[in-house]
Amino acid sequence: MSKCQEPGQCALPPTATQPQHTEDVEAPLGCKSPGANMNAGSRRERDTQSPETPESNDGSSSKSLTSSVVDFPEENGRTYHGYRPGTYHFPNDVNEQDRLEAQFDMLKCAFSGRNFFAPLSDPRYILDIGTGTGQWAIQMGDTFPKAEVQATDLSPIQPVSVPENVHFYIDDASDDDWVLPSNHFDYIHTRVLLGCFKDFETIIKRGFHYTKPGGYMESQEIVFTPYCDDESMTETWPFLEWIGCVEKAAIEAGRSMNIAKNLKSWYEAAGFVDVQEKVFKLPVNPWSKDKHLHNLGEMSEENWLACLSSFSMALFSRILNWKQEQIEIYVVWGRKPEENEKSSSSTSEEMPSKVDVAQGEPAKSVA
């Protein structure tokens, strides 16, 4: 019996098919060393953005939120969002904020320094759904100083010092009404929202409603099931078993982690045209002899080691009914084999990143 099966009878996911890489990237400039944001220069030292609610369609002004949204409830040693508590199963504490910023650097490295792939030309209105610490929105505000960048999240964990054209709001994209005019945005962006929504396909449909004719929506997701191109990965690998447990709990919660495989079909079903999909290599650990992939693997390994706790604590306690002590022991068990892979060059596990870019139909009618 596997370690995963002992407390919660978690079943392993089916063996993943290898995605076809459509993008061979060169080593980008500016890839940071792993751990650059993970324990150094903690966000604990930074001020956070005063939270607001978005403007309504009648033009009423934004309002500051109540203290219940700013005061984060603590659960099993981690803190979580106060706005609509319990709907999102991942923490928002300082450790998670550091992980999110390191993850941002990791993906930017994987994308050769790019933040987006849509062919944007002087956009006026940009929306970032699930902005987290807001780094993507902040950089987009710098890149497009004439654009208005709106970014939403359930947690007010964004910094205060941001470009004047960047605005953060506490909002839930799963709402039927985004409190915005239809056909409004030139570009809507989502990134690593696996496990966040009960129906991500509906989020894409709403994105179509709020995208201008000819505008773009883009999703950048991580494939949650690892694969190995040299067949050296075994089903008893603890990290793979952990993946199975997380996905089992996420499915029971109605918020699957494996959304990347469906993005293209969801975009097409929503009415978007010319849907383009790119797949990027994202090694789980530094197995590659290629300098860029090795460095990227180190960043990825740091991210996944932090994810072991972040992704496990609430899902395993709320959904699988594990006790905190069981989860902590399981996380330690899952870390050691992953750390031991650092010196191995015989394994080649990957969890690729997929980018889907879709254009709103130029002649679409206003709903």
CORWO-V205562 format. One record per backbone hydrogen bond with DSSP energy under -0.5 kcal/mol. CO is the residue of the C=O (numbers start at 1). NH is the residue of the N-H. Records with the same first field share a line. If there is no record, write none. Layout:
BEGIN
CO=NH  NH
END
This chain:
BEGIN
2=6
3=7
4=8  10
5=9
19=21
23=25
28=31
33=36
35=39
42=45
43=46
51=65
52=170
56=59
60=56
63=53
66=69  70
67=71
69=82
70=72
73=80
75=78
78=75
79=92  93
82=84  85
84=87
93=97
94=98
95=99
96=100
97=101
98=102
99=103
100=104
101=105
102=106
103=107
104=108
105=109
106=110
107=111
108=113
109=112
111=114
118=120
124=148
125=186  187
126=150
127=129  189
128=152
129=191
131=134
133=159
134=138
135=139
136=140
137=141
138=142
139=143
140=144
144=147
147=149
148=126  150
149=167
150=128
151=169
152=130  131
153=171
154=83
155=157
158=49
160=162
163=166
165=149
167=151
169=153  171
171=173
172=175
176=178
185=212
186=216
187=127
188=218
189=129
190=220
193=196  197
199=202  203
200=204
201=205
202=206
203=207
204=208
205=209
206=210
207=211
208=211
209=183
210=184  185
212=215
215=360
216=188
217=358
218=190
219=221  356
220=192
221=354
224=226
227=350
228=231
234=237
237=240  241
238=242
239=243
240=244
241=245
242=246
243=247
244=248
245=249
246=250
247=251
248=252
249=253
250=255
251=254
256=195
257=259
259=262  263
260=263
262=266
263=267
264=268
265=269
266=270
267=271  272
268=271
273=359
274=276
276=357
278=355
279=22  23
280=353
282=351
285=287
290=294
291=295
292=296
293=297
294=298
295=299
296=300
297=301
298=302
299=303
300=304
301=305
302=306
303=307
304=308
306=309  310
307=311  312
308=312
309=313
312=316
313=317
314=318  319
315=319  320
316=322
323=327
324=328
325=329
326=330
327=331
328=332
329=333
330=334
331=335
332=336
333=337
334=338
335=339
336=340
337=341
338=341
339=342
340=343
341=344
348=229
349=284  285
350=227
352=223
353=280
354=221
355=278  357
356=219
357=276
358=217
359=273
360=214
361=364
END
